[in-house]
Amino acid sequence: MTTVFDFSATALDGRDVPLRQFEGQALLIVNTASACGFTPQYEALEQLYKTYSARGFSVLGFPCNQFGNQEPGDARTIANFCSQNYSVTFPLFAKIDVNGDQAHPLYDFLKNEKPGLLGSKAIKWNFTKFIVDRYGKVVARHAPTTSPVALTREIENLLKPE
């Protein structure tokens, strides 16, 4: 059975990152953008990462420019923006498409595993959030309007000892 850990992605610095390196961790996977009304969510995403990373949790950010040209910068610009404005330390990946023919295979998988409202698979906007359990199974999908803080209970439940 395919899991999130079967994919790889390119980090902002150009390295290939097998997502298998996150195996055993709960994940929050988010498509991000630097010039979006939801961009301030970076702060809460970073706080979740700092609060729970020692317990086996990570946030994975995937910049995307498919919605309103809200992520026009290159990798260096994105890294600088996230660091300087939100002190982001969680893993950020190279800019990707999340919809269409050029969508990253990870996002095709996420959308198939957890469709949105009324079965829609398309990502509607930046900061759509997918929660993944320690085994790589996609367990939830949340709209951009859902605050990262509102996901605290779901994350804590995934981090409970078995």
N, C-alpha and C positions, 0 to 999 in steps of 0.2 A: 504494500500500500504506500502510495506517495505521501510524503509529508513536506512541510516547509523546509526541513533540514536536507532535502534532496536537491535544493537549488543553490546557486551561487549568484553573487552580484559583484559589481565593481565598486570599490570604495571611492570616496572623493579623491583620494591620493593616487588612484589608478590601479591599486592592487586588486587581484581577484580574491574574493572572500567566499569560501564555501560556508554556507549557512549551517553546515554540520558542526561548525565550531561553537554554535549556540545550543547544541543538543543538550537536553537536560535543564534548559532555562525556559521560563515562561517569557513570552515576547509580546510587545505591543508594536505592530508594524504600521507606519503612518506615511502617507504621501504628503509632502510638505511644500511650502513655498514661502519666499521671503517678503513678498509684497501683497499678501492676502489679508483680508479682515480677520482671519483666524491665526495669523502669524504669531500673535502673543501667546498662543498655546505652547510655543517652544518652552516658555518658562515653566509651565506645569509639567510638560513632558520631561524636562530635565530634573525637576523635583521628584517625580516618580522614579526616574532612573537612580538618582542619588539615594532615595529612601530604600529602594528594594534591590538594588544590584547585588549587594552582599548576600542576599537570600536567593539568588538565582533568577534574576529578572533583567531583561534588557529592552530598551526602546531602539528600534531600527528606523531611521528616517530616510525616506526616498524622495528627494526633490523632484518636482514635476512641473513642467511648463505648459501643460495642456489646458489649463483653465485660466482664461483671461490674461495670458502672458505674464503670470505673476511670479515666475521664476526664470527670468531671462539671463541671469548671470552664469559664468563658467564655474567650474569646481572651486577655484581659488576664491572667487567672489562669494560663493555660497558659504564656504568654510569660514571666511573672515566675518561675514555677516552674522552667522550663527554663534561664533565665538565671542565677538565684540558686543553684540546686542543681548544675547541670552546665555552666555557662558556654557554653551552646549558641549557636553563631553560624551554623550551617547553616540554610537556609531551612525555616521551619515554616509550615504552611498551616492554614486554618480547619478546625475539627472536621468530619469527614465520616463517613458510613456507608460501610463497605467490602463489606457483604453486603446482600441484600434488594432490595426495590423502589426504595429511596431511595439505593442505592449510587452513589457518584460514578462517572461514566462512565470515568474513568481506571482505577479499580479493576476495573470490569467488563472492560476491555481487558486489564489485567495478568493477571487470573485466566484469561481465555480463552487468552492467549498461553502461559502457564506454569501449567497445573493442578498441584495438589499430588499427594500420594500417591494411587495408584490412580485417578488422573484427577479427583479431587475438586477442584472449583473454589472452594468456599467458603474464606474466610480463617478459620482455626480460633481464632486468638488475636492479641493485640497483639504487635507486633514481628516480624511476618512480613516478610521482606525480599525485594525483587525487584532484581536487577541488570540494568541496561540499558546497551547499548553506545553508542558515540558516534553511531550512526545511528538511535537510538531503538528498536532491537530489544530485546525482553525476552529475556535469555540465561539467566537462572537465577532460581529461587525457593528461598528457605531458610526453614526453620521458626523460630519464635520462640526455640527453644532453641539455635540456631546463634549463637555469639558473633560480633559484627561483626569481631573480630580474625581469626577463622577465614576471613574473606573476602578477606584481604589479597592472596593470590596471584591470585585471580580478578580483583581490581581492578587489580593491577599488570599482568596480561596484557592487559587492555583499554586500558591507558595506554601500551603499547609503541608506538613509532613504526611506521608502516606502511611 
